[in-house]
Amino acid sequence: MTALELIIYALATFRLALMFSKERGPCNIFNWVRERLCIRAKCLTQGVHCLWCWSVWIGAFLSLYYWLRGPEIIVTALALSGTAVILNQAFTQHEGENDKRIGF
């Protein structure tokens, strides 16, 4: 894995972990996933809202994806989206401490 690939996969991991842990998603899909995980496995109740917890599982999945050499366009799109979120958070003035748009 090159340094550029590492950065791209790290950003893709960040983006997916953020979506699954904090965002509502289109048609509340990410809320639905979190609710189902909490119902099926009581021990996951706190973990489904944890960005760091999701990043471990998503990082493992993307490592397998890299090893199997899936289409790079998917990971690249997620990396670009993750970069956009990071830049938005870094350079946008937010009222108060929390950004309500993405569920922080």
C-alpha positions as CSV (number, residue, x, y, z in Angstrom):
1,M,0.0,0.0,0.0
2,T,1.4,3.4,-1.0
3,A,1.2,6.4,1.2
4,L,-1.5,7.9,-1.1
5,E,-3.6,4.7,-0.9
6,L,-3.2,4.8,2.9
7,I,-4.5,8.3,3.1
8,I,-7.4,7.5,0.7
9,Y,-8.4,4.4,2.7
10,A,-8.0,6.3,6.0
11,L,-10.3,9.1,4.8
12,A,-12.8,6.5,3.5
13,T,-12.8,4.8,6.9
14,F,-13.4,8.1,8.6
15,R,-16.3,8.9,6.3
16,L,-18.1,5.6,6.7
17,A,-17.5,5.5,10.4
18,L,-18.9,9.1,10.7
19,M,-22.0,8.1,8.6
20,F,-22.8,5.0,10.6
21,S,-22.1,6.5,14.1
22,K,-23.5,10.0,13.8
23,E,-25.6,10.8,10.8
24,R,-29.2,10.1,10.0
25,G,-28.6,9.3,6.4
26,P,-31.1,9.3,3.5
27,C,-34.5,8.0,4.7
28,N,-33.0,7.6,8.2
29,I,-31.0,4.5,7.1
30,F,-28.2,4.9,9.5
31,N,-30.6,5.5,12.4
32,W,-32.3,2.3,11.3
33,V,-29.1,0.3,11.3
34,R,-28.1,1.6,14.8
35,E,-31.5,0.8,16.2
36,R,-31.4,-2.8,14.8
37,L,-27.9,-3.3,16.2
38,C,-29.1,-2.1,19.6
39,I,-32.1,-4.4,19.6
40,R,-30.2,-7.5,18.4
41,A,-27.2,-7.1,20.6
42,K,-27.6,-5.2,23.8
43,C,-23.9,-5.1,24.3
44,L,-23.6,-2.9,21.2
45,T,-25.8,-0.1,22.5
46,Q,-23.0,2.3,23.3
47,G,-20.7,1.2,20.5
48,V,-23.2,2.0,17.7
49,H,-22.8,5.7,18.5
50,C,-19.0,5.6,18.8
51,L,-17.0,6.9,15.8
52,W,-13.9,5.1,17.1
53,C,-15.7,1.8,17.5
54,W,-17.1,1.9,13.9
55,S,-13.7,2.9,12.5
56,V,-12.2,-0.3,13.8
57,W,-14.8,-2.5,12.0
58,I,-14.9,-0.4,8.9
59,G,-11.1,-0.3,8.8
60,A,-11.0,-4.1,8.9
61,F,-13.6,-4.3,6.2
62,L,-11.7,-1.8,3.9
63,S,-8.5,-3.7,4.5
64,L,-10.2,-6.9,3.2
65,Y,-11.6,-4.8,0.4
66,Y,-8.1,-3.5,-0.5
67,W,-6.7,-7.0,-0.3
68,L,-9.4,-8.3,-2.7
69,R,-8.8,-5.2,-4.9
70,G,-12.3,-4.0,-5.3
71,P,-13.1,-1.0,-7.5
72,E,-11.1,2.0,-6.4
73,I,-13.9,4.5,-7.4
74,I,-15.9,3.5,-4.3
75,V,-13.1,4.1,-1.8
76,T,-12.0,7.3,-3.6
77,A,-15.6,8.7,-3.5
78,L,-15.7,8.0,0.2
79,A,-12.3,9.6,0.7
80,L,-13.4,12.7,-1.1
81,S,-16.6,12.9,0.9
82,G,-14.6,12.5,4.2
83,T,-12.2,15.3,3.1
84,A,-15.2,17.5,2.4
85,V,-16.6,16.8,5.9
86,I,-13.2,17.5,7.6
87,L,-12.8,20.8,5.7
88,N,-16.4,21.8,6.5
89,Q,-15.8,21.2,10.2
90,A,-12.5,23.0,10.1
91,F,-13.5,26.1,8.3
92,T,-17.2,26.6,9.2
93,Q,-18.3,28.7,12.1
94,H,-20.8,26.8,14.2
95,E,-23.3,28.1,16.7
96,G,-22.5,26.5,20.0
97,E,-20.4,23.5,20.5
98,N,-22.3,21.0,18.4
99,D,-22.9,20.7,14.7
100,K,-26.6,19.7,14.4
101,R,-26.4,19.0,10.7
102,I,-24.5,15.8,11.0
103,G,-25.6,14.8,14.5
104,F,-22.7,15.7,16.7
